[in-house]
Amino acid sequence: MSDKIPVTVLTGYLGAGKTTLLNRILSEPHGQKYAVIVNEFGEIGIDNDLVVGADEEVFEMNNGCICCTVRGDLVRIIDGLMRRKGKFDAIIVETTGLADPAPVAQTFFVDESVGRKTRLDAVVTVADAKWLKDRLKDAPEAKNQIAFADVIIINKTDLVSPAELDEVEGRIRAINPYAKVHRTERCAVPLQEVLGRNAFDLDRILDIEPEFLETDDHHHHDHGHEHGHDHDHPHHAGGLKHYHDEDMQSVALKVEAPLDPDKFFPWVQTLVQEEGQNILRCKGILSFKGDSKRFVFQGVHMILDGDHQREWKDDEERMSRIVFIGRKLSEPSIRAGFESCLA
């Protein structure tokens, strides 16, 4: 592990339960010290009884966590926090309910002063089990938050029926097949499932997302029951229906034959230059010809990051798998491009 401070970006629609989650982080005796950056204190309703002493921008909590508001630039706040180095173990950035998490996440890739001291750990989205369906219809930023997430907390599950909950999860999967999904009431998820995920660490992409890129339509929840109402889409093996989202989709591809790096890199660079605004996230694990190591990459819009990882194991199927999540993506042309990179 590097000595960089991990940063969790916490997003979710207004009222979904982010405040509940933040108050837990700021009050539970977890023994970790978190710096929480929120947009506006008034909006967040942090319990004042927890606050020890406050100067203008930084509040200390009883459990030693500190909290500060983003009135200015995220970079400036982080620089200020880093001067208190040693006082906290991780940073949590809360984005307002309407915000797109992408620019916040990009800050950690692009800004050198921030990138030297911190590393993006995961984007966590809190979704409201009852209202998410409507939000996905009328609010593009709600879709961005789902598409962008590494961890999704479907909260307030006590307010919906099991069938409705399955449908909400099906809709989430249609947009984002690789996030880790938790179903909760009052955001009661163990904090280690939310913080310290290392989802942006290229070495760990697969360890924490074993179902990452399983394109053969099976699902990791085994719901034994079938749904009463008919649907034209095939069922998942686990009983979750397969939804298609008109506006936002994921394109997941795999090829068995090795790739030629001299073809792949120019292709993927060109693709994200041309389609970068439409591609929210991409991830892949690649097998290059004559290369004994796995190559792992991921991207946020036009920013790509990749590296050789460990050796391929003898019993491992050496195939290349790649996923793009975004808007108006042309699966046929992406597939043709990917397949043209074979060695």
N, C-alpha and C positions, 0 to 999 in steps of 0.2 A: 504493500500500500504506500502511496505517496504521502508526504506530509501536508498535502493540500487539504484545505477545509472543504468537506463535502457540502454541496448546496442542493436543497430540495425546492423545487418550484411547486407551489400548492395553488391549484386553480379550481374553479367550479362555479356553477351558476349561483346567483344571489339566493340565499335561503336553503341551499343544498346541505349545509352542515359544516362548512369550513370553520366557522367560529367555534363550534363545538370541538372540532379536532384541535384547533389552535389552543383553546383553553385547556384541553387535556395536556397538550405538549408543555404548556406554560405552568401547569400546576401539579402534574403527577410526579411522584418521587422516583423518577427513572434513573437518577444518578448521572445523567448527561446534562450538559449545559448547552442550550440552543440559543442562537440569536435569531429572533423572528423579525423579519422586515415586513411591515404591513403598509397598505396604502394610506388609509386614513383611520385614525383611532376611533373617531365617532362612529364610523360605519361598522367597526368590528366588535364593539361591545365586549372588550376584554374586562374581566371582572376586576374592579378597582381594588377589592380587598387583597388581591394577589400582588398588587404593585407595591414595591418597597419604597423606592425613592426615585424621583424623576427629574432629569434636567430636560431641556427642550425636546430632544429627539430620542433619548434612550431611557427606557424604563427597566428597572430590575424587578424580577419576580421572586417570590418567596423561595422557590426551589432553585434559585440561582440563574435561571434563564433570563436573557435580556430581550427587550423588545424595542423596536424603533420604527419611526414612520418614514415612508419615502415621500418627502416633500420635494426633494430635488431628484438628482440623478442617481440611479441605482449604483453606478460606478463610484460616485462620491461617498454614498453611504457605506459601500463595502470597504472602500479605502479607510474610512473612519473606523469601521468595526475591526479591520485587520490590525489597527494600531493597538487594539486591546487583545492582541493575540495571546492565546493561552487561557483566556477567560471563558472560551466556549468551544464546543466540539464540532458544531455544525451550524449552518445557516439555513433558515427556511424563508423563502420569499413568497409572500401571499399576494396574488394578483387580484384585482377587483373582479367582480362577477362578470363584467362585460369585456374584460381584457382577453386578448389573444396571447397565450403563453409564449408564442414563438420569439418575439423580440427579447423577452426576458431571458429565455434559454440561450438565444444567440449571443447575448452579452458575454456569456461565460466562454464562448468559443472565440469571439472576435476581439474583445478588449484585452490587450496584452497584460496590463497591470492586474486585472482581475484574474485572467487565466493563469498567471504565475502562482497565485496564492490560493485559488479555489478551483474546484472541479464540479461540474454538474453531476449530481447523483441520480436524480430521477425527476420526472414531471408527474405529479400526483393530482388526479382530478376527482373531486367529490361530486357525485351526481345524485339527484333526488329521484328515488324510484317512482314516485307518483307523477312528477311533472316532466321528467326527461323527454318522454315521447313527444309532448307538445313543444318543448323547447327545440327538439331536433327539427321540428317542422318549421318553426318561425324564427329561430335565432341561429344565424351562421356561426356565431362565436361559440355556441354550445357544441356544435359539431367540431369546431377547431379544438376545443378543450378535450373532447373524447379522442379525436384523431391523434392528438399530440401526446397523449398520456402513456406513461410506462406502467402506472398503477392506477386503477379506477376503483373508487369506493362507491358502490351503489348503496346509498344511505336511505334511512326511513323505510326499510323493507316491511315494517309492521303495518304500513298504510296501504299495502297492495296485496292482492291474492297471489298465490304461487304461480298461477298461469300468467298473470300480468308481469310478475317479476321475471319469468322466463322470457317473456316477449321483450322486456326492456333489455335484458342481457343479449338477446338475439340481435337487437338493433345496434347495440354497442359493438358486438362482434362483427357486424356487417361493415362497420366503419373502421374498426381497429381490432384485428385478429390477434395481436401479440401482447396486448397489455395484460397484466395480472389483475384479475377482477376479485374484489371482496364484497360480500353482501353484508350490510351492517344495519344495526339500529343505533342511533345516537353516536355514530362514528366509532363504535366500540371495536376497533381493530387493533391488534397488538402493534405498538408503535414501531417495532422492528420490521413490520411488514410494509411500513410507509417510509421510514427513514433508514438511511444506510443500505439502500437497495443496490447501489452500484450499477444501475441499469445503463448508464452511459459509458461504463468502463468496458472497452472493447473486449478485454479478456473474460468478461463475465456474462456477455450477452446471453449465451446459451445456458449457463449454469442456473440462472434464475428464471429463464423463460423456456423450459423444456418443450412447451407446446408451440414455441415460436415457429411460425411458418409451416405448421402442418396443414398442407393444402387439401388433404384428402378428407376434409369435412367431418372429422370427428372431434369431439369436444371433451375437455378434461373434467367437466362435471358429469357424473353419471346420474341423470335424472331418469328414473325408471318409468315415470308416468308419461302417457301420451296426452296430447291436448285434445280437448273436445271439439274445437272448431276446426274445420277443414282449411287447408292452405295448399296452394299449388306447389310450393317449394318442397324439395325433398327434405326429410328430417335429418338432422344430425344423428349419428349413432346414439348420442346421449339424450336425444329428445328435444334439443333446441332447434327451432326452425331456422331456416337460412333466409335472412332478409337481404334485400338489395337496397342500397341507398342511392337515390338518383344523383345526388349532388356530390357525395363524398364516397370514395371507394378505396379499397386496397387491391393492389395487383401483386399477387404472390406467384413467383415463378421458380421452377427448379430444372436443372439439367444435370444429367448423369456424367456426361463426358467432360474432361477438363477444359478450362478456359485458357485463352491466350491473353496474358496480361497486356501485351502491346495492342490488342484490340479492345479489351475490356475498359481500360482506364480512359482512353479518348472517348469511347462511347458514353460512359457514365458521366464524364465531365460535361460533354456536350448536352446530354439529356438534362442535367440539372441547370446548366446555363440557360437552356431554352425554356424549360418547364418549371424552373425553380420556384416561381411564385405559386404554382399549383401543387408542387410536391411539398407536403408538410414534413413528413419523416420518411427516411428510407433506411433499411438495415440489410445486411447480407453477410453470408459466410461462403467463401469462395474457395474452389480448388483449382489452382493454376497448374498447367502442364509442367512437369519436371520440378515441382516444388513440394517438398515434404511437409510444409507447414500450412495451416489454415490461414486464409486472409479474411479479416473481419473488417467491415466498414459500416459506418452509419452517417446519416446526414440530417441536417435541419435546413429546409429550403435549399439554398445554393451552397451551403457550407458542408463539405464532406470531410470525414476524418476516417482514416483506415490504418491498419497495421497487421503485420504478421503476428499470429498468435502461437499456440502450441503446435507440436507435430500432430499429424493425423494418426489416430490409433490404428493398429493393424485390423481390428475387427470393425472399424468404422466405415460406413458407406461414404466414399469420397464423392459427394455431389455438391453442386453450387446452388445455393438458395438465396433468394433476394425478395424483398417486399418493398413496395412503394405505397404510401398512403397519401391521398390528395384529392384534388378536384379535377374533373374533366380529363382524367388520364386515359390515354388510348391503349388499352391492353394489347390489341394486336400489334401496334407498332413497337411498344416496349418489348413485347415477347420476341418479335422478329429481330429487334436490335440486340437483345440479350443473346439470342441463339446465334447471331452472326459473330459473336465473340468466341465461339468454340475454337479450340486449337486445331 
